[in-house]
Amino acid sequence: MTTQYTIYLVNQSGTTWDFALFFAMPPELAGHPYVYGNSSVWMPVKPNYDGLLGFGIAESYVVAPDAGNQSVLEGSTIAPIVFVPTNLSQAWRATYFYLRPPVGPGLTALSTAVPPGSVSITTDICDPPARGNEDLCPSMSFGLDFELGFTGVTWLPVAGETVTITPKMDFLVVAMGRFESNQLTPLAELAQSSAAVSVPDSFAEGACTVTLLPDGTWSVVPGIVLGAHPARGEEPGSGGPAIMPASLE
């Protein structure tokens, strides 16, 4: 059974923002020259909204090779068409074809041994650009795909390269004036002005509450926080916010 988590969202800033969820940079890709955050998980959050809003997250990892007409660069929009579910400890080979007419990339499961809890992806490029479709732009994405959309990382695959990722459920929650789905974004920049959320440390019974405070900073509290904004108030005599476990939602 897929493990479920919920990140509840509260906006105390006085302005409506688009809250978006990004998958934190896997350490194995941190030194890659062309790797970006890629997400289609977002929602607008009004200030002091008197209700429960949040991202429901499933621990469902996917691999998504793609080949379109946009390069893997900051600001490009890359929305993979096919997401292939992957188990941990699985190896894959992604094959890209520079042909006319264009042919989508292939993905093959391998029997190669992979460290426990890891996913390995090897890139194979057939018919290099000098002989084929120079306009075809390969990309590889890895992350989570669930009901609200995809959140993960996208990078430029290199022929013969094997990338092995040991994923962790680490996220960045950001507030933007206008969010564009699947627009490649440098994660290092987002990390400077976002709320960092990690499984299991940030959660209590599968839930946590992320609050954008009036001064623009963030608060991350395990559980569902009642009274996280003035419209709800605090539990009488509690002296602070009350925590409700996810099962009592």
C-alpha positions in Angstrom: 0.0 0.0 0.0 1.3 3.4 -1.0 2.2 5.6 2.0 0.2 8.9 2.1 1.2 12.2 3.6 -0.5 15.6 3.8 1.1 19.1 3.9 -1.4 21.6 5.2 -1.0 25.2 4.0 -1.6 28.4 5.9 -1.1 31.9 4.6 -0.7 34.7 7.2 1.0 37.1 4.8 -2.0 39.3 3.9 -1.6 38.5 0.1 -2.8 35.6 -2.0 0.1 33.5 -3.1 0.5 30.4 -5.3 1.9 27.7 -3.0 3.9 25.1 -4.9 5.6 21.9 -3.9 9.1 21.0 -5.2 11.0 17.8 -4.7 14.3 18.7 -2.9 17.5 18.1 -4.9 18.8 14.5 -4.6 22.5 14.8 -3.4 23.6 12.5 -6.2 22.5 15.1 -8.8 23.8 18.2 -6.9 26.9 18.5 -9.1 25.1 17.9 -12.4 25.5 21.0 -14.7 21.9 20.8 -16.0 19.4 19.7 -13.3 16.3 21.7 -12.2 13.2 21.4 -10.1 10.1 20.5 -12.0 6.6 20.6 -10.5 3.0 20.8 -11.5 1.8 20.6 -7.9 0.4 24.0 -6.7 -2.6 25.8 -5.4 -3.5 29.5 -4.7 -3.9 30.2 -0.9 -5.8 33.2 0.3 -4.6 35.0 3.5 -6.2 33.6 6.6 -8.4 31.2 4.8 -10.7 29.6 7.3 -10.5 26.0 6.1 -8.1 23.2 5.4 -5.9 23.4 2.3 -3.0 21.1 1.5 -1.0 18.8 -0.7 -1.8 15.2 -0.4 1.4 13.3 -1.3 1.8 9.6 -2.2 5.2 7.9 -2.0 5.0 6.8 -5.7 8.3 7.2 -7.5 8.4 7.5 -11.3 11.0 7.7 -14.1 10.1 9.9 -17.1 12.3 10.1 -20.1 11.1 12.7 -22.7 12.2 14.3 -25.9 10.7 17.5 -27.0 11.6 20.9 -28.5 12.8 22.6 -25.4 16.3 22.3 -24.0 16.9 21.5 -20.3 17.6 25.0 -19.2 16.2 27.4 -16.6 12.8 28.7 -17.6 12.1 25.9 -20.1 8.8 24.1 -19.8 9.2 20.3 -19.8 6.0 18.3 -19.0 6.8 14.6 -19.5 4.0 12.7 -21.2 4.7 9.2 -19.8 5.5 8.5 -16.2 6.8 5.0 -15.5 6.3 3.8 -11.9 9.5 2.4 -10.4 10.3 0.4 -7.3 13.3 1.2 -5.3 16.3 -1.0 -6.0 15.4 -1.0 -9.7 17.8 -0.3 -12.7 16.6 1.3 -16.0 18.0 2.0 -19.4 16.6 5.1 -21.2 17.2 5.1 -25.0 16.8 8.2 -27.0 16.5 8.2 -30.8 17.5 11.1 -33.0 15.3 10.1 -36.0 13.0 11.6 -38.5 10.1 11.5 -38.0 10.7 11.8 -34.2 10.5 8.7 -32.1 9.8 8.9 -28.4 12.5 7.6 -25.9 12.3 4.0 -24.7 12.7 2.8 -21.1 13.8 -0.8 -20.3 14.0 -2.4 -16.9 17.3 -4.0 -16.2 18.4 -6.9 -14.0 21.5 -5.0 -12.9 22.1 -5.0 -9.1 21.2 -1.6 -7.5 22.0 -0.5 -3.9 19.0 -1.0 -1.6 16.5 1.9 -1.7 18.0 3.3 -4.9 17.0 3.8 -8.5 19.6 3.6 -11.3 19.1 5.1 -14.8 21.6 4.6 -17.6 21.4 6.7 -20.8 21.8 5.3 -24.3 21.6 7.7 -27.3 21.1 6.2 -30.7 21.9 8.0 -34.0 23.6 11.2 -32.8 22.4 14.7 -33.8 24.8 15.0 -36.7 22.8 12.3 -38.6 19.3 12.9 -37.3 16.9 15.4 -35.7 19.0 18.2 -34.3 15.9 19.8 -32.9 15.1 16.9 -30.6 15.9 17.8 -26.9 16.2 14.8 -24.6 15.4 15.1 -20.9 15.1 12.7 -17.9 12.9 13.3 -14.9 12.6 11.5 -11.6 10.3 12.2 -8.7 6.8 11.6 -7.4 3.6 11.4 -9.5 0.3 11.4 -7.6 -3.2 12.8 -7.9 -2.2 16.5 -7.7 0.5 16.2 -10.3 4.3 15.6 -10.6 7.1 17.0 -8.5 10.6 16.0 -9.1 13.8 16.9 -10.9 14.6 17.1 -14.6 18.1 16.9 -16.0 20.0 16.6 -19.3 20.9 13.0 -20.0 24.4 12.2 -21.2 25.2 9.3 -23.4 26.7 6.4 -21.4 26.0 8.1 -18.1 24.5 6.2 -15.2 22.7 8.2 -12.5 21.9 6.3 -9.2 19.5 8.1 -6.9 18.7 7.1 -3.3 15.5 9.2 -2.9 14.3 10.8 0.2 10.9 12.3 0.8 12.3 15.9 1.2 10.4 18.8 -0.2 10.4 22.6 -0.6 7.2 24.6 -0.2 7.4 28.0 -2.0 5.1 30.9 -2.4 5.0 32.7 -5.8 3.0 35.5 -7.3 2.3 33.4 -10.3 3.3 29.8 -10.6 3.9 28.1 -14.0 3.6 24.4 -14.0 6.6 22.3 -15.2 8.8 25.4 -15.6 12.4 24.3 -14.8 13.6 26.2 -11.7 17.0 26.2 -10.0 16.4 24.4 -6.6 19.3 26.2 -4.9 17.4 29.5 -5.4 14.2 28.1 -4.1 15.8 26.7 -1.0 16.7 30.3 0.1 13.1 31.4 0.5 11.1 28.2 1.0 9.9 25.9 3.8 11.9 22.6 4.0 9.7 19.6 4.8 11.1 16.1 5.4 9.6 12.7 6.0 9.4 11.6 8.8 10.8 14.5 10.9 8.3 17.1 9.8 5.3 14.9 10.2 3.0 13.6 13.0 0.7 10.8 12.0 1.2 11.6 8.3 0.5 15.3 8.5 2.3 18.6 8.9 1.3 22.3 8.7 3.4 24.8 6.8 2.6 28.5 7.5 3.8 31.6 5.6 4.2 34.1 8.4 3.4 37.9 8.2 7.2 38.7 8.0 7.7 36.3 5.0 9.4 33.6 7.0 8.0 30.0 7.3 6.9 27.8 10.1 6.8 24.0 9.8 5.0 22.1 12.6 4.2 18.4 12.7 0.5 17.5 12.6 -2.5 19.6 11.7 -2.3 22.9 13.6 -5.6 24.4 14.7 -5.4 28.1 15.2 -2.6 28.5 12.7 -4.2 31.8 11.6 -6.4 34.4 13.4 -9.6 33.2 11.8 -9.5 30.0 13.8 -8.4 31.0 17.2 -6.7 28.9 19.8 -7.9 26.1 22.0 -9.2 27.6 25.3 -6.4 27.5 27.9 -4.0 25.9 25.6 -1.5 28.8 25.4 -0.8 28.0 21.8 -1.9 26.1 18.7 -3.5 22.7 19.2 -2.2 19.7 17.1 -4.8 17.4 15.6 -3.5 14.1 14.2 -4.2 13.3 10.6 -6.7 10.6 11.5 -9.0 13.2 13.1 -9.2 15.3 9.9 
